[in-house]
Amino acid sequence: MKIHEIREIASIEDLKAKIKEEEKNLEELKFLLATRQLENTAKIRNTKRDIARMKTILTERERNIRINKKNTK
């Protein structure tokens, strides 16, 4: 999931629900890895990164911080 896709999620509640969904998905991937049924192990890394991106956006919204690329350049 790309950062612009995450930013399109409108409400904080929807974002929290998506985080929970991805965390559940991560648990399933770890189970598949443990039972040697997971073919693409990169899915675990990508899911962790997606969760981290979503939590970052959530924190920004909760603190009312907007990152403006023009100001950081």
Residue pairs with C-beta under 8 A, 6 or more apart in sequence:
1 50
1 53
1 54
3 53
3 57
6 15
6 50
6 53
6 54
6 57
7 57
9 15
9 18
9 57
12 58
12 61
12 62
15 54
15 57
15 58
15 61
16 58
18 54
19 51
19 54
19 55
19 58
22 47
22 50
22 51
22 54
23 51
25 47
26 44
26 47
26 48
26 51
29 38
29 43
29 44
29 47
30 44
32 38
33 41
33 44
38 44
60 66
60 67
